[in-house]
Amino acid sequence: MVEFWADWCPPCKMIAPILEEIAAEYADRLTVAKINGDDHTEIVTRYGIMGFPTMQLFRDGEVVHRIVGARSKRRLLAELDGHF
Protein backbone atom coordinates (compact mmCIF):
# COMPACT_ATOMS: atom_id res chain seq x y z
CA MET A 1 0.00 0.00 0.00
CA VAL A 2 1.28 3.46 -0.85
CA GLU A 3 0.24 6.52 1.11
CA PHE A 4 0.49 9.81 -0.75
CA TRP A 5 0.94 12.57 1.83
CA ALA A 6 2.26 16.10 2.40
CA ASP A 7 3.98 17.85 5.31
CA TRP A 8 1.32 20.54 5.51
CA CYS A 9 -1.57 18.03 5.68
CA PRO A 10 -3.11 17.60 9.19
CA PRO A 11 -5.06 14.41 8.26
CA CYS A 12 -1.77 12.94 6.98
CA LYS A 13 -0.20 13.52 10.39
CA MET A 14 -3.23 11.96 12.06
CA ILE A 15 -3.14 8.76 10.00
CA ALA A 16 0.66 8.28 10.06
CA PRO A 17 0.80 6.37 13.38
CA ILE A 18 -2.18 4.24 12.31
CA LEU A 19 -0.39 3.22 9.12
CA GLU A 20 2.76 2.44 11.13
CA GLU A 21 0.74 0.13 13.38
CA ILE A 22 -0.88 -1.59 10.41
CA ALA A 23 2.50 -1.98 8.71
CA ALA A 24 3.92 -3.66 11.82
CA GLU A 25 0.91 -5.88 12.50
CA TYR A 26 0.50 -7.05 8.90
CA ALA A 27 4.19 -7.06 7.90
CA ASP A 28 3.93 -10.63 6.64
CA ARG A 29 1.14 -9.68 4.18
CA LEU A 30 1.43 -5.96 3.54
CA THR A 31 4.13 -3.43 2.78
CA VAL A 32 3.29 0.20 3.49
CA ALA A 33 5.25 2.86 1.61
CA LYS A 34 4.92 6.63 1.74
CA ILE A 35 5.35 9.15 -1.06
CA ASN A 36 5.56 12.85 -0.28
CA GLY A 37 3.32 14.36 -2.93
CA ASP A 38 5.07 17.73 -2.82
CA ASP A 39 8.43 16.11 -3.56
CA HIS A 40 7.15 13.70 -6.24
CA THR A 41 4.55 15.60 -8.24
CA GLU A 42 5.13 13.45 -11.34
CA ILE A 43 4.05 10.32 -9.46
CA VAL A 44 1.04 12.13 -7.96
CA THR A 45 0.00 13.17 -11.46
CA ARG A 46 0.57 9.69 -12.90
CA TYR A 47 -1.76 8.10 -10.33
CA GLY A 48 -4.38 10.86 -10.43
CA ILE A 49 -4.03 11.83 -6.78
CA MET A 50 -6.36 14.74 -6.08
CA GLY A 51 -6.02 15.07 -2.29
CA PHE A 52 -3.95 14.00 0.68
CA PRO A 53 -3.85 11.56 2.26
CA THR A 54 -4.63 9.02 -0.42
CA MET A 55 -3.78 5.36 0.07
CA GLN A 56 -3.57 3.07 -2.91
CA LEU A 57 -3.36 -0.67 -2.51
CA PHE A 58 -1.35 -2.37 -5.23
CA ARG A 59 -1.34 -6.01 -6.26
CA ASP A 60 1.00 -7.16 -9.02
CA GLY A 61 1.74 -3.54 -9.93
CA GLU A 62 -1.93 -2.58 -10.38
CA VAL A 63 -4.07 -0.41 -8.11
CA VAL A 64 -6.79 -2.63 -6.62
CA HIS A 65 -8.20 -0.24 -4.03
CA ARG A 66 -8.04 3.49 -3.24
CA ILE A 67 -8.86 5.28 0.00
CA VAL A 68 -8.99 9.07 0.15
CA GLY A 69 -8.85 10.81 3.51
CA ALA A 70 -7.96 9.83 7.04
CA ARG A 71 -9.69 6.90 8.71
CA SER A 72 -9.66 5.27 12.11
CA LYS A 73 -7.63 2.09 12.27
CA ARG A 74 -10.76 -0.03 12.50
CA ARG A 75 -12.39 1.63 9.51
CA LEU A 76 -9.21 1.46 7.44
CA LEU A 77 -8.80 -2.25 8.15
CA ALA A 78 -12.48 -2.83 7.33
CA GLU A 79 -11.99 -1.18 3.93
CA LEU A 80 -8.90 -3.30 3.27
CA ASP A 81 -10.54 -6.53 4.45
CA GLY A 82 -10.30 -9.19 1.79
CA HIS A 83 -7.42 -7.56 -0.06
CA PHE A 84 -4.60 -9.14 1.97
C-alpha positions as CSV (number, residue, x, y, z in Angstrom):
1,M,0.0,0.0,0.0
2,V,1.3,3.5,-0.9
3,E,0.2,6.5,1.1
4,F,0.5,9.8,-0.8
5,W,0.9,12.6,1.8
6,A,2.3,16.1,2.4
7,D,4.0,17.8,5.3
8,W,1.3,20.5,5.5
9,C,-1.6,18.0,5.7
10,P,-3.1,17.6,9.2
11,P,-5.1,14.4,8.3
12,C,-1.8,12.9,7.0
13,K,-0.2,13.5,10.4
14,M,-3.2,12.0,12.1
15,I,-3.1,8.8,10.0
16,A,0.7,8.3,10.1
17,P,0.8,6.4,13.4
18,I,-2.2,4.2,12.3
19,L,-0.4,3.2,9.1
20,E,2.8,2.4,11.1
21,E,0.7,0.1,13.4
22,I,-0.9,-1.6,10.4
23,A,2.5,-2.0,8.7
24,A,3.9,-3.7,11.8
25,E,0.9,-5.9,12.5
26,Y,0.5,-7.0,8.9
27,A,4.2,-7.1,7.9
28,D,3.9,-10.6,6.6
29,R,1.1,-9.7,4.2
30,L,1.4,-6.0,3.5
31,T,4.1,-3.4,2.8
32,V,3.3,0.2,3.5
33,A,5.3,2.9,1.6
34,K,4.9,6.6,1.7
35,I,5.3,9.1,-1.1
36,N,5.6,12.9,-0.3
37,G,3.3,14.4,-2.9
38,D,5.1,17.7,-2.8
39,D,8.4,16.1,-3.6
40,H,7.2,13.7,-6.2
41,T,4.6,15.6,-8.2
42,E,5.1,13.5,-11.3
43,I,4.0,10.3,-9.5
44,V,1.0,12.1,-8.0
45,T,0.0,13.2,-11.5
46,R,0.6,9.7,-12.9
47,Y,-1.8,8.1,-10.3
48,G,-4.4,10.9,-10.4
49,I,-4.0,11.8,-6.8
50,M,-6.4,14.7,-6.1
51,G,-6.0,15.1,-2.3
52,F,-4.0,14.0,0.7
53,P,-3.8,11.6,2.3
54,T,-4.6,9.0,-0.4
55,M,-3.8,5.4,0.1
56,Q,-3.6,3.1,-2.9
57,L,-3.4,-0.7,-2.5
58,F,-1.3,-2.4,-5.2
59,R,-1.3,-6.0,-6.3
60,D,1.0,-7.2,-9.0
61,G,1.7,-3.5,-9.9
62,E,-1.9,-2.6,-10.4
63,V,-4.1,-0.4,-8.1
64,V,-6.8,-2.6,-6.6
65,H,-8.2,-0.2,-4.0
66,R,-8.0,3.5,-3.2
67,I,-8.9,5.3,0.0
68,V,-9.0,9.1,0.1
69,G,-8.8,10.8,3.5
70,A,-8.0,9.8,7.0
71,R,-9.7,6.9,8.7
72,S,-9.7,5.3,12.1
73,K,-7.6,2.1,12.3
74,R,-10.8,0.0,12.5
75,R,-12.4,1.6,9.5
76,L,-9.2,1.5,7.4
77,L,-8.8,-2.3,8.1
78,A,-12.5,-2.8,7.3
79,E,-12.0,-1.2,3.9
80,L,-8.9,-3.3,3.3
81,D,-10.5,-6.5,4.4
82,G,-10.3,-9.2,1.8
83,H,-7.4,-7.6,-0.1
84,F,-4.6,-9.1,2.0
